[in-house]
Structures are given as C-alpha cells and as structure tokens.
Amino acid sequence: MKKQLHVISDGRLTLNEFADIAGKINPFIDRFHLREKKLTAKEIAAGVEMLFNRGIPSEKIVVNDRTDVAWSYNTCVQLAYHSLPIDLVKQNFPEITAGCSVHSYSDALEAARKGADFLLYGHIFETQSKEGLPGKGLHELIAIKENVDIPVIVIGGIKPENVESLISAGADGAAVMSGILQSDDPFHAARCYSQKINQGGTLHEKDL
C-alpha cells in the first residue's frame, strides 16, 4: 500500500492561504486536514469550498471534529478526544470515512475496535506545538501496528530526515504542519516529504 502524506492546517494561515498552498502541492498530498478549532461550522464549510475551488477532491479533504460539515460535503472527518465517539459517528453516518486522533496504545486499539478507518497517532517526536512534552517514540508505534489492521498516520516533529525511521517502524504515512506550510517553498518541501515517505527503509536499533 502506498504510504500517505497528510498536511494539517496550522491555524496560522488564513483558510484562503491554506487553500492556495494546497492547490500548489496537491500532486504530493494524500489528505488535507482542516483543523481550525476557533472557526464556526459555517467558516469551515467555506474553507472546504475554497479547497474545492483549488481542485482538491472531496475524498482528499478531512474536516477536524465537525462531522456535520464533513457529511454535508462528502469529505472525511477527523475525531479528537472531545469529538463525538467514533462508534456513534459510524452508526449514524455509516458511509463516512472517519479517522481518530490517538495518543496511546490503548486509545489506538479502542478506536480501531470501535470502527475508525484510520488513526492519527502522536506526537511521535518532540515538537514546538507540544513544548515540554516528550515524544512518544517508535516502540509504541510498533506495538500498535502489530495489533491493528487500519492505517496509522504519525504526527509530531516530523522532518524529512526522520521519516525513514517512521516508515521502517510500520507507519502508514505522516502528517505535517509547519514543515510544509511554513516552509519558504511549500512545493519543494511537499515533494521532499513525499519522496522520503515512499522510499521506505530499514529500522535500526539506534532509531528506537
């Protein structure tokens, strides 16, 4: 299965700026996440339409938290700890593709058991957005992959130089925010991440 590269809006760009970058890097990206905690459903819906206008198809768009917006526009939804439970979402919106954000082995197994289509797991490495909190590392990722049969996308502190160890540990892809969106050249950065993710590699003991 092809490894996936996800890009997640960081709240620092306007929706229009995010959509402009998305249109340029679209060839390298498998999913675009609208993760805008401060915006209303109406504003997020406008963001979805901006992505449509830049040529991003609905199946590549992931709306964070707002199942109503995702269902209305036939996009994916990403559920967090404060969102509706995954089993309730799948019961009432059976055709929606729903991912779950998880932060531990037990969370991952529970989300998979309750019907998640994919997991967003992290933060895998130290990152400025989680300052002071150590990264999860690779051991737990390996354990999760041994016990779930759905894609596990990792997030947190991911740079081109550490992608190989993640893929070798079993990750099905990576989600990136500032590494692409705040780059001086998002197109070049997205292409670099995409190439690294799909090169694969061998995990060495020093990486664990």
SULRALIN-V520733 format. One record per backbone hydrogen bond with DSSP energy under -1.0 kcal/mol. CO is the residue of the C=O (numbers start at 1). NH is the residue of the N-H. If there is no record, write none. Layout:
CO/NH, CO/NH
This chain:
4/174, 5/30, 5/31, 6/176, 7/33, 14/18, 15/19, 16/20, 17/21, 18/22, 19/23, 20/24, 21/25, 22/26, 25/28, 26/29, 31/7, 32/62, 33/9, 33/35, 34/64, 36/39, 40/44, 41/45, 42/46, 43/47, 44/48, 45/49, 46/50, 47/51, 48/52, 49/53, 51/56, 52/55, 57/60, 58/61, 60/32, 61/76, 62/34, 63/78, 64/66, 65/67, 66/70, 67/71, 68/72, 69/73, 70/75, 76/63, 77/99, 78/65, 79/101, 80/83, 85/89, 86/90, 87/91, 88/92, 89/93, 93/96, 97/77, 98/117, 99/79, 100/120, 102/122, 104/108, 105/109, 106/110, 107/111, 108/112, 109/113, 110/114, 111/116, 112/115, 118/100, 119/153, 120/102, 121/155, 123/136, 124/137, 127/130, 128/131, 130/133, 138/142, 139/143, 140/144, 141/145, 142/146, 144/147, 144/148, 151/119, 152/172, 153/121, 154/175, 155/124, 156/125, 159/162, 162/166, 163/167, 164/168, 165/169, 166/171, 167/170, 172/4, 173/154, 174/6, 176/8, 177/180, 177/181, 178/182, 180/183, 185/189, 186/190, 187/191, 188/192, 189/193, 190/194, 191/195, 192/196, 193/197, 194/198, 204/207, 205/208
